Structure formats: structure tokens, C-alpha cells
């Protein structure tokens, strides 16, 4: 929003919104089964400042008319809510060329994924 008025004084504000599992009550069934509260951390905060622009080194700039003002606002957010682990894979050079005979699963074992041509038992390849 832009306004045409300002003030000769500086004004500002700060704010914070916090959530933490220490401030939440435990679920009835978790309490009954002696399960601790799940981790839930969330924070939003920020601030703003505004006021007149004064340039004492510029003699032609008349700050007494209150015509130039500034306003600055900043906000941050943090979410510490654990989520499921997602693993993505990128295609290998062989897969980009169309050879899926050596496609492997993600992980330490890396077993071969059987990709076969429709109606046959031979591995799928494009030539």
C-alpha cells in the first residue's frame, strides 16, 4: 500500500508467532499409552520500520516539507515439523539413452529393477 502522508518521526514494529510441542497438551491416547508428544516447532517473525528520508549532505534537498519517506518490512518463517523422507533418483546415462536393463533401486543394496518388454522376458531396451 502506498500513502501520500508521512511523519517526522521513525515508527516500527516487531512480531513473533511461536509454536512448540512443550506448549501443547499431549493427546489422550498418547498419554494413556505413555507416548511422548510429537515434535512440532513452527515460528514466524519479523519487523518493520518507516520514517522520513533526511540527506544532510545534500543542501538542495528540503526535508522539512516531509515529502520523501521510506518503509522497510521483513519476515522469516521456520518449520521444524518432521516429515517423511523422500528420495529421488536421477536417470543414469544408460537410462537417458533408453537402456533400462541395469536400473537399480535406491539404497545400499541397489537391486536391479526388472523392466521387461511387453509379452516377453527380455529386458527393455530401445535401439
C-alpha positions in Angstrom: 0.0 0.0 0.0 1.3 3.5 -0.8 0.2 6.6 1.0 0.9 10.3 0.5 1.5 11.2 4.1 4.3 10.5 6.5 5.8 11.8 9.7 8.9 13.4 11.0 9.3 10.5 13.5 10.5 7.0 13.0 8.0 4.2 13.7 8.4 0.5 13.7 7.2 -2.8 15.0 8.4 -6.3 15.6 6.3 -9.5 16.0 6.8 -13.2 16.6 4.5 -16.2 16.5 5.8 -19.4 18.0 4.5 -23.0 18.3 6.4 -25.6 20.3 5.5 -29.1 21.5 6.3 -28.0 25.1 3.3 -25.7 24.9 0.9 -28.3 23.5 -1.1 -30.8 25.5 -0.4 -34.5 24.9 -3.1 -36.5 23.1 -5.3 -38.6 25.3 -4.3 -41.9 23.7 -0.6 -40.9 23.7 -0.8 -40.1 27.4 -2.7 -43.4 28.0 0.0 -45.4 26.2 2.9 -43.3 27.6 3.9 -41.9 24.2 5.6 -38.5 24.3 4.2 -35.5 22.4 5.4 -35.5 18.8 7.8 -32.7 17.8 6.0 -29.7 16.5 8.0 -26.5 16.1 6.9 -23.5 14.0 7.9 -19.8 14.1 7.1 -16.7 12.1 8.6 -13.4 13.0 9.6 -10.1 11.5 9.5 -6.4 11.8 9.1 -3.1 10.0 10.4 0.4 10.2 9.5 3.6 8.4 10.2 7.3 8.6 11.5 10.4 6.8 14.4 10.4 4.5 17.0 13.0 5.5 20.1 13.8 3.5 22.1 16.4 5.4 24.9 16.4 2.8 22.6 17.5 0.0 21.8 21.2 0.5 19.0 21.4 -2.1 17.1 18.6 -0.5 14.4 20.1 1.7 13.5 17.5 4.3 11.3 19.9 6.3 8.5 19.6 3.7 8.1 15.9 4.6 7.8 14.7 1.0 10.1 11.7 1.0 9.7 8.7 3.2 10.8 5.1 3.4 9.4 1.9 4.7 11.0 -1.5 5.2 9.4 -4.8 6.2 11.0 -8.2 6.7 9.6 -11.6 7.7 11.0 -15.0 8.3 9.4 -18.4 8.9 10.8 -21.7 10.3 9.0 -25.0 10.3 10.5 -27.8 12.4 7.8 -30.3 11.8 9.3 -33.6 10.8 8.1 -35.1 7.5 8.6 -38.3 5.7 11.9 -38.8 4.0 11.7 -38.5 0.2 14.4 -40.0 -2.0 14.5 -39.0 -5.7 16.7 -40.5 -8.3 18.1 -39.1 -11.5 18.4 -41.2 -14.6 21.8 -42.6 -15.4 23.5 -42.2 -18.7 22.2 -45.6 -19.9 18.7 -44.8 -18.9 18.8 -41.5 -20.7 20.0 -43.4 -23.8 17.0 -45.8 -23.4 18.7 -48.8 -21.8 16.8 -49.8 -18.7 18.4 -53.2 -18.3 20.6 -52.1 -15.4 18.2 -49.8 -13.5 18.6 -50.2 -9.7 16.7 -49.3 -6.6 17.7 -46.5 -4.2 19.7 -47.6 -1.1 22.7 -49.6 -0.1 21.6 -52.9 -1.7 20.7 -51.4 -5.1 18.9 -54.4 -6.5 18.1 -54.4 -10.2 14.6 -53.4 -11.2 13.2 -55.9 -13.7 11.8 -53.9 -16.6 10.8 -56.2 -19.4 9.4 -55.7 -22.8 5.6 -56.3 -23.0 4.8 -60.0 -23.6 8.4 -61.2 -23.3 11.0 -61.9 -20.6 13.8 -59.9 -22.1 14.9 -56.6 -20.5 13.5 -53.4 -22.1 15.9 -51.6 -24.5 15.4 -49.0 -27.2 17.8 -49.1 -30.1 
